[in-house]
Amino acid sequence: MEERKLNEKESLELITRLIRNTKHNLEIGDGNIFLFWGYLTVTSTAIVYLLLQLTENLMSYLAFLLIIVVGIPLSYYFKRKRLPKVKTYTDKVLEQIWGVMGSIATLTTTIFGIYYDGRLIPPLILIILSLACYITGLLIKEKVFNLGIVSFINGLNMLFYIIKEGFDSFMLLLFALSFIVMMIIPGHVLNYKAKKSCSKN
């Protein structure tokens, strides 16, 4: 059977539908992966900050490992529980991007937390994950993820400041604020749009 070629209008409609399906897959459920990782990171950062204020011990940075120890198993659990019925090509690309970026962030946290200077973890994680957030926004055409650029710039500023002037604990607050900007706010926006879309149907 001969395959029918799509004309320009049909091609655009197909692309639009695939993007819409991908956005729907990100939005469905009670909350989403961005909120989960955003709130987990902010909570872990608050623990590190409090431990530093109380003990002034650099081993406090090991509390960042909570993100890995708690986040990866729960993320895997949520993924298995809420697999979308139909996976688009964009879904698979996003999974690969976050898989790579997440692995780099995990290795960075582990290596710098145990063997090097844990104070470099926050800016490096911001630089890595803000790029993943921005790319996500480009793929699903969701402008709120452009906020990832703010976190990327903040991560670079923090890194240069630490190298030149040394570390100050207020940077942990900037780190937490950056995750609110690049993950928590977009996560809530996606949830709001999902509820609005469901109410129309």
Phi, psi and chi 1 to 4 in degrees:
 res  aa     phi    psi   chi1   chi2   chi3   chi4
   1 MET       -  128.7 -172.2  173.6  178.4      -
   2 GLU   -74.7  133.9 -173.1  177.9  -11.4      -
   3 GLU   -78.3  137.0  -67.1 -176.6    1.4      -
   4 ARG   -86.5  131.9 -175.0  175.0   70.0   86.9
   5 LYS   -80.3  139.9  -67.7 -176.1  178.3 -179.8
   6 LEU   -81.6  139.1  -61.7  176.5      -      -
   7 ASN   -82.2  178.9   59.3   38.6      -      -
   8 GLU   -61.1  -42.4 -175.7  177.9   -9.5      -
   9 LYS   -65.2  -43.7 -178.4  179.8  178.5 -177.7
  10 GLU   -66.5  -36.2  -70.4  172.2  -31.8      -
  11 SER   -64.2  -44.3  -63.0      -      -      -
  12 LEU   -64.1  -40.2  -72.1  173.3      -      -
  13 GLU   -63.9  -39.4  -72.1  176.2   -9.0      -
  14 LEU   -65.3  -45.1  176.6   60.0      -      -
  15 ILE   -61.8  -44.4  -67.0  169.3      -      -
  16 THR   -60.6  -42.2  -58.0      -      -      -
  17 ARG   -65.7  -38.9 -172.3  163.2   63.8 -111.3
  18 LEU   -65.1  -41.6  -71.0  174.6      -      -
  19 ILE   -64.7  -41.9  -68.2  171.0      -      -
  20 ARG   -62.2  -41.6 -167.6 -173.5  -48.5  117.6
  21 ASN   -64.2  -39.6  -72.3  -18.7      -      -
  22 THR   -64.7  -43.4  -59.7      -      -      -
  23 LYS   -62.3  -39.0  -69.8  173.8   74.1  171.1
  24 HIS   -63.9  -41.7  175.9   70.0      -      -
  25 ASN   -63.0  -32.8  -72.0  -18.5      -      -
  26 LEU   -74.8  -28.1  -75.3  173.8      -      -
  27 GLU   -90.7  -28.0  -65.5  167.1   -6.4      -
  28 ILE   -65.3  154.3   57.7  174.9      -      -
  29 GLY    98.5  177.0      -      -      -      -
  30 ASP   -86.4   93.2  -58.5  -37.2      -      -
  31 GLY    87.8 -174.1      -      -      -      -
  32 ASN  -152.2  177.6   56.5   56.4      -      -
  33 ILE   -65.6  -28.8 -160.0   67.3      -      -
  34 PHE   -68.6  -42.0  -62.4  100.2      -      -
  35 LEU   -64.1  -41.9  -73.5  175.8      -      -
  36 PHE   -58.8  -53.9  169.2   71.1      -      -
  37 TRP   -70.2  -33.1  -76.9  104.3      -      -
  38 GLY   -63.9  -51.6      -      -      -      -
  39 TYR   -67.7  -35.6  -80.0  115.2      -      -
  40 LEU   -63.4  -42.7  176.0   60.9      -      -
  41 THR   -68.4  -42.1  -57.2      -      -      -
  42 VAL   -63.1  -41.7  169.3      -      -      -
  43 THR   -63.6  -46.0  -59.0      -      -      -
  44 SER   -62.8  -39.0  -60.8      -      -      -
  45 THR   -64.5  -39.6  -55.1      -      -      -
  46 ALA   -62.3  -38.7      -      -      -      -
  47 ILE   -64.6  -45.2  -67.2  171.8      -      -
  48 VAL   -59.8  -45.3  172.4      -      -      -
  49 TYR   -60.9  -46.1 -179.2   79.9      -      -
  50 LEU   -64.8  -40.8  -70.7  173.8      -      -
  51 LEU   -63.8  -39.5  -72.6  174.4      -      -
  52 LEU   -64.4  -40.8  -81.5  174.7      -      -
  53 GLN   -65.8  -33.9  -61.5  -55.7  -51.5      -
  54 LEU   -84.6  -36.8  -66.3  172.2      -      -
  55 THR  -114.4  -25.0   66.5      -      -      -
  56 GLU    57.0   27.6  -63.2 -175.5   -1.2      -
  57 ASN  -101.6  126.6 -170.7  -28.3      -      -
  58 LEU   -64.7  -17.3  -68.4 -179.1      -      -
  59 MET   -65.4  -12.7  -66.4  -62.7  -72.7      -
  60 SER   -58.9  -26.8  -59.8      -      -      -
  61 TYR   -66.4  -17.0  -72.1   95.1      -      -
  62 LEU   -65.5  -17.2  -71.0  175.8      -      -
  63 ALA   -64.2  -18.7      -      -      -      -
  64 PHE   -63.5  -22.8  -85.5  125.0      -      -
  65 LEU   -65.7  -15.6  -67.0  175.7      -      -
  66 LEU   -59.0  -32.8  -75.8  172.2      -      -
  67 ILE   -60.3  -39.2  -61.0  172.1      -      -
  68 ILE   -77.2  -49.8  -61.5  170.4      -      -
  69 VAL   -63.0  -40.2  174.1      -      -      -
  70 VAL   -89.2  -42.6  174.8      -      -      -
  71 GLY   -67.6  -46.2      -      -      -      -
  72 ILE   -64.8  -49.9  -68.8  177.5      -      -
  73 PRO   -61.2  -43.2  -22.4   33.9      -      -
  74 LEU   -68.2  -37.9  -76.8  179.2      -      -
  75 SER   -62.8  -41.7 -178.8      -      -      -
  76 TYR   -63.7  -39.9  179.8   74.6      -      -
  77 TYR   -63.6  -47.1  169.1   76.1      -      -
  78 PHE   -63.6  -36.9  -68.7  142.8      -      -
  79 LYS   -64.2  -43.8 -179.2 -179.3  175.6 -177.6
  80 ARG   -68.6  -33.4  -74.3 -177.9   60.0   86.4
  81 LYS   -74.9  -31.3 -171.9  177.3  178.4 -177.7
  82 ARG  -124.1   43.0  -62.6 -171.7 -179.0  -83.0
  83 LEU   -65.4  130.5  -83.6  177.1      -      -
  84 PRO   -65.5  149.2   20.7  -31.0      -      -
  85 LYS   -65.1  -41.3  -67.3  179.7 -179.7  179.5
  86 VAL  -122.5  124.1  178.3      -      -      -
  87 LYS  -100.1  124.2  -84.7 -173.8  146.8 -176.7
  88 THR   -87.1  169.5   66.7      -      -      -
  89 TYR   -60.7  -38.8  173.5   74.9      -      -
  90 THR   -63.9  -37.8  -50.0      -      -      -
  91 ASP   -56.3  -46.3  -71.7  -35.8      -      -
  92 LYS   -66.4  -38.5  -65.7  175.1 -176.9  177.5
  93 VAL   -64.2  -43.8  171.3      -      -      -
  94 LEU   -61.6  -41.5  -78.5  174.0      -      -
  95 GLU   -60.5  -42.3  -79.9 -173.0    5.0      -
  96 GLN   -67.1  -42.0  -69.3  175.4   -8.7      -
  97 ILE   -61.2  -49.5  -70.5  170.8      -      -
  98 TRP   -70.0  -29.7  -80.5   99.2      -      -
  99 GLY   -64.1  -45.6      -      -      -      -
 100 VAL   -67.9  -50.7  170.7      -      -      -
 101 MET   -63.6  -39.3  -66.2  -62.6 -158.4      -
 102 GLY   -64.8  -39.1      -      -      -      -
 103 SER   -65.7  -42.1  -62.7      -      -      -
 104 ILE   -63.3  -42.7  -66.3  172.4      -      -
 105 ALA   -64.4  -39.8      -      -      -      -
 106 THR   -64.4  -46.0  -61.1      -      -      -
 107 LEU   -63.5  -40.6  -74.5  172.5      -      -
 108 THR   -61.4  -47.4  -60.3      -      -      -
 109 THR   -61.3  -45.0  -58.5      -      -      -
 110 THR   -67.6  -49.6  -56.1      -      -      -
 111 ILE   -65.6  -48.5  -67.7  170.9      -      -
 112 PHE   -72.3  -30.7  -82.2   83.0      -      -
 113 GLY   -69.9  -33.5      -      -      -      -
 114 ILE   -98.8  -43.2  -63.6  175.0      -      -
 115 TYR  -104.6  -25.5  -61.6  106.9      -      -
 116 TYR  -120.8 -147.8  -64.4  101.8      -      -
 117 ASP   -91.6  111.1 -167.8  -17.1      -      -
 118 GLY   -62.5  -18.2      -      -      -      -
 119 ARG   -69.7  -15.6  -66.2  173.0  -66.6 -177.2
 120 LEU   -86.1   -8.4  -68.0  174.7      -      -
 121 ILE   -60.9  -51.9  -68.0  173.8      -      -
 122 PRO   -54.6  -52.0  -28.0   37.3      -      -
 123 PRO   -65.7  -36.4   19.6  -31.1      -      -
 124 LEU   -66.4  -41.5  -69.2  173.9      -      -
 125 ILE   -64.7  -40.3  -65.2  -59.0      -      -
 126 LEU   -61.1  -45.3  -87.8 -174.6      -      -
 127 ILE   -61.0  -43.6  -68.7  169.1      -      -
 128 ILE   -68.3  -53.4  -65.5  165.6      -      -
 129 LEU   -76.9  -27.6  -63.7 -173.6      -      -
 130 SER   -65.2  -34.7   62.0      -      -      -
 131 LEU   -65.5  -41.0  -73.6  174.7      -      -
 132 ALA   -63.0  -40.4      -      -      -      -
 133 CYS   -63.9  -43.9  -73.2      -      -      -
 134 TYR   -64.0  -43.7 -178.7   70.4      -      -
 135 ILE   -62.3  -38.6  -67.2  170.5      -      -
 136 THR   -58.8  -44.7  -62.6      -      -      -
 137 GLY   -62.1  -39.2      -      -      -      -
 138 LEU   -64.3  -41.4  -68.8  177.9      -      -
 139 LEU   -69.9  -38.8  -73.4  173.8      -      -
 140 ILE  -100.3    4.5   66.8  171.7      -      -
 141 LYS    55.5   50.5  -62.4 -172.1 -178.1  -59.9
 142 GLU  -118.4  107.3 -170.8   61.0   66.2      -
 143 LYS   -66.4  -22.8  -68.9 -177.7  179.5  179.2
 144 VAL   -62.5  -23.9   69.7      -      -      -
 145 PHE   -75.4   -7.3  -77.1  101.0      -      -
 146 ASN   -62.4  -18.7  -70.2  -16.5      -      -
 147 LEU   -60.8  -18.6  -68.9  171.7      -      -
 148 GLY   -59.6  -28.6      -      -      -      -
 149 ILE   -63.7  -37.0  -67.4  -61.5      -      -
 150 VAL   -61.2  -44.2  176.0      -      -      -
 151 SER   -68.3  -34.8  -63.0      -      -      -
 152 PHE   -62.2  -47.5  177.4   78.2      -      -
 153 ILE   -63.5  -41.0  -65.9  170.7      -      -
 154 ASN   -61.8  -40.9 -171.2   31.3      -      -
 155 GLY   -62.3  -42.7      -      -      -      -
 156 LEU   -63.4  -44.6  -73.8  177.2      -      -
 157 ASN   -60.5  -42.1  -74.6  -27.2      -      -
 158 MET   -63.3  -43.2  -71.9  170.4   61.8      -
 159 LEU   -62.2  -47.6 -177.6   62.1      -      -
 160 PHE   -65.5  -36.8  -66.4  144.4      -      -
 161 TYR   -65.2  -44.0 -175.9   89.7      -      -
 162 ILE   -63.5  -43.0  -69.1  171.6      -      -
 163 ILE   -64.1  -39.1  -67.9  172.2      -      -
 164 LYS   -87.3  -45.2 -174.4  177.4  179.4 -179.8
 165 GLU  -109.1  -17.7  -55.6  -70.3  -17.2      -
 166 GLY   100.8  175.2      -      -      -      -
 167 PHE   -92.9  145.2 -179.7   83.0      -      -
 168 ASP  -132.1  138.7 -165.1  -59.5      -      -
 169 SER   -61.6  -20.0   58.3      -      -      -
 170 PHE   -62.5  -20.8   81.3   88.9      -      -
 171 MET   -64.6  -28.0  -70.1 -173.9  178.4      -
 172 LEU   -64.8  -34.3  -68.3  174.0      -      -
 173 LEU   -69.1  -38.8  -58.5  178.8      -      -
 174 LEU   -65.1  -37.2  -69.1  176.8      -      -
 175 PHE   -61.8  -48.5  177.9   70.7      -      -
 176 ALA   -62.6  -42.2      -      -      -      -
 177 LEU   -61.4  -38.2 -179.2   61.5      -      -
 178 SER   -64.1  -36.7  -67.2      -      -      -
 179 PHE   -71.5  -32.0  -96.8   82.4      -      -
 180 ILE   -63.1  -42.1  -68.3  172.2      -      -
 181 VAL   -69.2  -44.3  168.1      -      -      -
 182 MET   -93.8  -14.9   75.0  178.1 -177.4      -
 183 MET  -126.7  -46.8  -78.3 -166.2  167.9      -
 184 ILE   -71.5  -47.3  -66.9  178.3      -      -
 185 ILE   -61.8  -49.6  -68.6  176.0      -      -
 186 PRO   -59.9  -36.6  -28.0   37.5      -      -
 187 GLY   -61.5  -43.7      -      -      -      -
 188 HIS   -68.6  -35.6  -79.0  -63.4      -      -
 189 VAL   -63.5  -43.8  169.4      -      -      -
 190 LEU   -61.6  -42.8  -73.2  178.0      -      -
 191 ASN   -63.1  -41.7  -81.6  -13.7      -      -
 192 TYR   -62.0  -44.9  170.8   75.8      -      -
 193 LYS   -66.2  -34.2  -71.3 -173.5  175.7 -179.1
 194 ALA   -65.5  -45.4      -      -      -      -
 195 LYS   -64.9  -39.7  -68.6  176.4 -178.2  176.8
 196 LYS   -64.1  -40.9 -169.8  175.1 -179.8 -178.9
 197 SER   -66.1  -40.2  177.4      -      -      -
 198 CYS   -66.9  -36.1  -71.9      -      -      -
 199 SER   -68.8  -25.3   64.8      -      -      -
 200 LYS   -78.0  -27.4  -71.6 -179.2  178.5  178.8
 201 ASN   -84.1      -  -63.7  -26.9      -      -
